[in-house]
């Protein structure tokens, strides 16, 4: 894929969701008004484990369907969002969340060792990517039925292969809705905090 140009990192939607401009710029996330299938959407670059751009995900801001648009042929089950940056921290512990904004929120709070599944399930390919780089997995999925079921299933699959910690959120709470102080209180005991480019 080619890089989209003139992406607006200062779009009001990002501020509304509590994302700092530095975080948006770091992840390359912003509003794209140019031509093509991502026109009029918030675009999120997705990279593979080597840091190569493999796709853009476009989030609808005006109620258009689908809410998240991915290019034809892209298989999100083969990729973990933000893996190459998380691996570069050198930590052997990683926080696993569901979505893009959860991931960026955790990163912005000072914990760059975080990846997103882009859903609630862990594919075989994603499992291999995780186990190839980390020894301790912290599951911080949404506090709803799907998130809790996903955490339980993933923990069962990883049992005996690595250390797994499940962090449960309150009912219907999501990581990207938490205040940064709350995130730090949750994750600081894991000694994952470090200064990031997005702070």
C-alpha positions in Angstrom: 0.0 0.0 0.0 1.0 3.6 -0.6 1.2 6.2 2.1 -1.8 8.6 2.2 -0.9 12.2 2.1 -2.4 15.3 3.9 -3.8 13.3 6.8 -5.2 15.7 9.5 -3.8 14.8 12.9 -5.7 17.6 14.5 -9.2 16.5 13.6 -11.9 17.2 16.2 -12.9 13.6 16.5 -9.4 12.7 17.8 -9.6 15.4 20.4 -13.1 14.3 21.4 -11.6 10.8 22.1 -8.9 12.3 24.2 -6.0 11.6 21.8 -3.1 14.0 21.9 -1.8 15.4 18.6 1.6 13.8 19.3 -0.1 10.4 19.7 -2.1 10.8 16.4 1.1 11.8 14.6 3.1 8.9 16.1 0.6 6.4 14.9 -0.1 8.3 11.6 -3.9 8.4 12.5 -6.0 11.3 11.2 -8.8 12.4 8.9 -8.3 11.9 5.2 -10.1 14.1 2.7 -8.4 12.9 -0.4 -9.6 10.6 -3.2 -10.1 6.8 -3.0 -11.8 4.3 -0.8 -10.7 5.9 2.4 -12.0 9.4 1.5 -13.9 11.1 4.3 -12.7 8.6 6.9 -10.4 8.6 9.8 -7.4 6.5 8.6 -5.3 4.2 10.7 -2.1 2.7 9.2 -1.7 -1.0 10.0 1.8 -2.5 9.9 3.1 -6.1 10.0 5.6 -7.4 12.5 8.5 -6.0 10.5 7.0 -2.5 10.5 5.9 -2.6 6.9 2.7 -0.8 6.0 0.2 -3.5 4.9 -3.1 -1.7 5.0 -5.1 1.3 6.1 -8.3 0.9 8.2 -10.8 3.7 7.6 -13.2 4.6 10.4 -16.5 6.2 9.4 -17.2 9.4 11.3 -20.7 10.2 9.7 -22.5 6.9 10.4 -21.6 5.4 7.0 -21.4 1.6 6.9 -19.2 -0.2 7.5 -17.9 1.6 10.6 -14.4 0.2 9.9 -13.4 -0.4 6.3 -10.4 -2.5 5.4 -9.1 -3.1 1.9 -10.2 -6.1 0.0 -8.0 -9.1 0.6 -6.5 -7.8 3.9 -6.7 -10.5 6.6 -6.5 -8.9 10.0 -6.1 -12.4 11.6 -2.5 -12.4 10.3 -1.5 -9.1 12.0 -1.3 -7.7 15.5 -1.8 -3.9 15.4 1.3 -2.1 16.8 3.4 -5.3 17.3 6.6 -4.0 15.8 6.6 -1.0 18.1 5.7 -3.1 21.2 8.5 -5.6 20.3 11.0 -2.7 20.0 10.5 -1.8 23.7 12.5 -4.8 24.7 9.9 -5.8 27.3 9.0 -9.5 27.6 5.5 -8.4 28.8 2.8 -7.1 26.4 -0.7 -5.7 27.0 -3.3 -7.1 24.6 -6.4 -5.1 23.9 -9.2 -5.3 21.3 -9.2 -2.2 19.3 -7.1 0.5 17.7 -8.2 3.3 20.1 -7.7 1.0 23.1 -4.1 0.5 22.0 -3.4 4.1 21.3 -4.9 5.1 24.7 -2.7 2.7 26.6 0.4 3.9 24.6 -0.5 7.5 25.3 -0.7 6.7 29.0 3.0 5.7 29.0 2.8 2.0 28.2 4.1 1.4 24.7 4.2 -2.4 25.0 0.7 -2.9 23.8 -0.9 -4.6 20.8 -4.5 -4.8 19.5 -6.2 -7.9 18.2 -8.7 -5.9 16.0 -11.4 -8.0 17.6 -12.0 -10.3 20.6 -10.4 -13.5 19.3 -6.7 -14.6 18.9 -6.0 -16.3 15.6 -3.3 -19.0 15.3 -1.1 -16.6 13.4 -1.5 -13.9 16.0 -0.7 -16.4 18.8 2.5 -17.4 17.0 3.5 -13.7 16.7 2.8 -13.1 20.4 4.6 -16.2 21.7 7.6 -15.5 19.4 8.2 -12.2 21.2 6.7 -12.1 24.7 6.7 -14.3 27.8 4.0 -12.6 29.7 0.6 -11.6 28.2 -1.7 -9.2 30.0 -5.2 -9.4 28.6 -7.1 -6.1 28.9 -10.2 -6.7 26.8 -13.5 -4.8 27.1 -15.7 -5.3 30.1 -18.6 -6.8 28.2 -19.7 -10.4 27.5 -17.7 -10.7 24.3 -14.5 -9.3 25.9 -14.7 -11.5 29.0 -15.4 -14.6 26.8 -12.5 -13.6 24.6 -10.1 -13.2 27.5 -11.1 -16.6 29.0 -10.7 -18.4 25.6 -7.3 -16.7 24.9 -6.0 -17.5 28.4 -7.0 -21.1 28.1 -5.2 -21.4 24.7 -2.0 -19.8 26.1 -2.0 -21.8 29.3 1.3 -23.6 29.7 2.9 -21.6 26.8 3.5 -18.3 28.6 2.4 -16.4 31.7 -1.1 -14.9 31.4 -2.8 -12.2 33.4 -6.4 -11.2 32.9 -7.3 -7.7 33.9 -11.1 -7.3 34.2 -12.8 -4.0 33.6 -16.1 -2.9 35.0 -19.3 -3.7 33.1 -19.2 -2.3 29.6 -16.0 -0.4 30.2 -13.4 -0.1 27.5 -9.7 0.7 27.9 -10.0 3.8 25.6 -12.6 5.2 28.0 -10.3 5.1 31.0 -8.6 8.1 32.4 -4.8 8.0 32.0 -4.4 7.9 35.8 -6.7 4.8 35.9 -4.6 3.1 33.2 -1.4 3.9 35.1 -2.9 2.6 38.3 -3.9 -0.7 36.6 -0.7 -1.3 34.7 2.1 0.3 36.8 2.5 -2.8 39.0 3.6 -4.6 35.8 6.7 -2.4 35.5 5.9 -1.7 31.9 5.8 2.1 32.1 8.4 4.1 30.1 8.6 7.4 28.4 7.3 7.2 24.8 7.5 9.4 21.8 3.8 10.0 22.1 3.8 11.6 25.5 
